[in-house]
Structure formats: structure tokens, C-alpha cells
């Protein structure tokens, strides 16, 4: 009978601290390994029994997952934000590795999704496009912040246009500030072509995936949003219901309540004046949330079936912000159905699909 071993790894750039426990929770091995593929594979092949491995989500998580997956029976890339025991007490690489092994043994870890569905290239190109877009947005915000700091109104987009640049720079009296603005414009000019190149590469790769073409049937889901949806979600089958997808993209409602009951004349009664805090879940994929939010805003302003759905909610007395939230949930639900079942978009089905 093979012996089960639970392996916790605290991963760093140069070294990996490893702790190995048996099924009873006894520590049977500790070591420090070099962060190299050959070293990790050799270590795993030297262990006997049924191996279960865990490490935290991080920069090297995808590489280490693909490397160790063929050599172990169970591999969990865990969410460090949901492992409270890691923050308790003393902290060191060795202690963290022990805690990870113990949490794995007692099945107290929340896994982070890591599987390969043939979209690795699209996923990396999507991350590249999103990162460069954020860099462009950051520089644009800094340009406007500079003008506003000197009380120069700069609404609109002409402040970024090369043909109006001399006119805008002339408004800055202070020489040092003008040099700062010129440097920011140079950054913007260097990033814009890179962003366009990343966009072309993302669209070219997305044409290889049938799901992208199917998702483009949804109003407000254009070629970029469809490509990013497939890149970020990878597969619809990781979500059993639409509510799981809502939680992953940050549109699930969380309720925090306390003091639900009280004693009245010796009898237990539910407190009518309950203090309940409601809000959207904070632990989510921010890129995916921004994608669905922008899709909902776009759909609410353009004629079409989704715009009609939004206007119907507002007509029923729903606040516009809540109507847009409901529309974003609707788009997510439709996305999951079309992608998972392989059906076409049908506007007549919108009222029947609860959001």
C-alpha cells in the first residue's frame, strides 16, 4: 500500500522551501531546493508513494504547475488571500511550507484555476494587451493631472493629439513643468504603436478559436471583448452555474449580518431591526469585471435587444446603476449559455433568462 505524502512549497525566485508530511500530520522531510526545472523534477521522482503538492498563486505558479503536474497525483495552486493560517504566528519560508502542507492534508485550501485548454497563447497575448492598455491609460491620466495641477482645463481628447500638442504645451508657463509634459508625451507616443501591435496579434490569434466567433453574436461583445473573454475564462465548464461566474467577475452580492436573534420575555425571536450590510464581492477578477462593465455601459446606450432589456428595468422603477448591474449579469449569463451549450444568440430568450 502506497503511503500518502503532502508537500507544501514556499516558492521564491532563487529557492523553494519544501516541507513533506505524512497522512498523520508528522513532518518527515524538510529541504531547500533551487528554483530550477531539473531540480524540482528530480526531487519529485525521488519520493515514493502518492504525492499531493501545493504552493501559492504567484509569478511562477503557471510554470511550476505545468512542470509538476505529470509527476504528482494531486496539485493545488492555492489562493493565499483565503489561507488565514498563513498569516497567523511567526513567519518564515520554512514555517510557511509546513503550514501549506498541513492545510493541504486537512483539505483547507481554496484552489486557483490552472488548466490548459489550448488557449495558452491567446491568454498570454490577452494579458499583454491588457497590460499595455493600462500603461497607456496611466500615462494619459498623468498628462491630464499635470495640466490640472496648474489650473489648465483639459477636458476631451485633444490634449493627447500630436497636431494640437504645441498649442497645449504653450499653455504651460513653468519651464520644468513643460519638460515633464514633453517626457509624458514621448512615453505616450512610444506606447501607442506597441498597443496597436498587441491588438493585432490578439485578434489574429483569436481567429483560431471558434468560441470567439460565437461570442461575437452577443450585442456589445466585439472582437476584442470576445477574444479577452476566451483568454480570461479559458473554458465555460469551470463554472457550474451563472452565479459562480458572477462571483468570479465581482458581481455577486455578499450580505454581512450580525445579531439576528434576541430574547423577548424568555422567548427567542428574530430581530426585526437587523443590521445588514450588502455589497458586491471584493475577491474577483478585475479585468473580467471591467470587461463586463464596459459591455453593459455600451449596450445600455446603443439600440438593440440589450438596450431594450435595460430600458425595461428602468421603466419598472429600477435605478440606472442597478439596471446596468442587472444588464452586466445578463450578458454574463448569456455568454455562459452560448459558450457552454454552443447555441446562437436569441433576443427572444432574454426575458426568460433570470439575471
GIDA-V617452 format. One line per field, one symbol per residue. ss: DSSP state (H for helix, E for strand, C for the rest). phi: phi as a letter, one per 20 degrees, with the letter a starting at -180 (. if undefined). psi: psi as a letter, one per 40 degrees, with the letter a starting at -180 (. if undefined). A space follows every 50 residues. Layout:
BEGIN
ss->???
phi->???
psi->???
END
This chain:
BEGIN
ss->CCCEEEEEEEECCCEEEEEEEECCCCEEEEEEEECCHHHHHHHHHCCCCE EEEEEECCCCHHHHHHHHHHHCCEEEEECHHHCHHHHCCCCCHHHHHHHH HHHHHCCCCCECCCCCCCCHHHHHHHHHHHHHHHHHHHHHHHHHHHHHHC CCCCCCCCCCCHHHHHHHHCCCCCHHHHHHHHHHHHHHHHHHHHHHHHHH HHHHHHCCCHHHHHHCCCCCCCHHHHHHHHHHHCCHHHCCCHHHHHHHCC CCEEEEEECCEEEECCEEEECCCCEEEEEECCCCCHHHHHHHHHHHHHHH HCCCHHHHHHHHHHHCCCCHHHHHHHHHHHHHHHHHHHHHHCCCCCHHHH HHCCC
phi->.feecdddcdecfdcceccddefenefdacbcdffcfffffffffeedne dccbbefafefffffffegfdcebcceeeffddfffeemfcbffffffff fffffelddefdfbbddmdffffffffffffffffffffffffffffffd ldgbfndffefgfdfffffffeefgffffgffffffffffegffffffff fffffffedfffffffffgmdefffffffffeembfffdfcffffgffen deedddcbmfcbeclndecfffeeedddaffeebefffffffffffffff ddgqfffffffffffeoffgffffffffffffffgfffffemeefcgfeg feefd
psi->hihhhhhhhhhiddihhhhhiadeehheiiihiigidddddddddeiiah hhiiiihadedddddddedeeidhhhhihdeegdddehaihidddddddd dddddefeihihhgihfefdddddddddddddddddddddddddddddef fhhfiaeddehddeddddddehdhdddddddddddddddddddddddddd ddddddeehddddddedhiegaddddddddddddieeehdidddddddef ehhhhhiifdiihhfeihihhdgihhhiiihdgihdddddddddddddde eiiidddddddddddeehidddddddddddddddddddddefiihhdeed ddhh.
END
